[in-house]
Amino acid sequence: MEKFKLRAGHIRKLLNDQNFRCFISGLELTYENVEIEHIIPLSKGGKHELTNLCLIDKSLKELKRFKTKEEIIKLCKIILENELQLSNH
């Protein structure tokens, strides 16, 4: 089996498939702020193949590298709940 090699055409396809929106935040993606990440991180058993790749806003790169989208959403909910509790005191 040949090892997957990411090419420019793959990035264009992902941009179009995602409507130029970040996989995590929905922010608009440009060629300047786009980063490629694995949907299921390699550290969690994800595979390096096109079907496991997504495009995200550069500001989320470090977070996405080690967490799944579901883990990020759960973390965001915890942060928001904490902020709401702090603002009510």
N, C-alpha and C positions, 0 to 999 in steps of 0.2 A: 504494500500500500504506500502510495506517494504521500510525503509529508505536505500538509496544507501550507501554501504560500500566499500571503495577503498581497493583493495587487490594487492599484488605483481604481480599477473597475469595481472591485468589491466595495470600496468606500463609497463610490458614487451610488451603487445599488442600495447600500444601507441608508445613505442620506435620503434617497427617494422613498425607500420603504418606510422610513420613520418620518416622512414629511418634513425633513430638516428640523426635527424636534429631538431634544435630549430624551433618552430612554428612561431616565430617572425623574427629571424635573419638568419636562415638557418645554424647557427654555428653547428659544430658537438657536439652531446651530449654524455656524458659518465655517468657512475653511480656516479661519483664524482661531476659533475656540473649540473645535471638535477634537475629541480624543476617542480612541478605540479601546473597549474593554470587553472582557468575557462576561456573558450573562451569568453563568455559574462559574465563579472563580476557579482557576486551575488548582488553587490550594484546597478547594472543596470538591475536587474530582471532575471539574468541568474539562471539556475537550477543546483543543485548539483547532476549531473548524468554523466555517462561515456561519453555520446555524447557531453557534454559541457566541457570536460577536454582536455587540451593540455599540452605538455611538452616544457619547455623553458630553456634557459641557465640561470643559477643562477644569473648572473649579471643583468638580466632584471626583476627579481621577483617583486620588489617594483613598477616598472612602470606598469607591466601587471596586478597587483592586482586591480588597479583602472581604467584601460583604456582598450578599445577594441583594436584589432590589427589595425583596420582602424584609430582609434584616434592616436595611436602611429605613424603610417606612416605619418599622417597629421602633427603631431608635428615634426617629423624628416625632412619633407619637409620645414617647416618653419625655422627650425634651419639651414638647408643647405642653404636656400635662404639668410638668415641673414649673414652667414659666407661668402658667395660669395660677397655680397654687401660690407662687411667690408674689404675683401681682395682686392677689386677694388678701394678702396679709399686710 
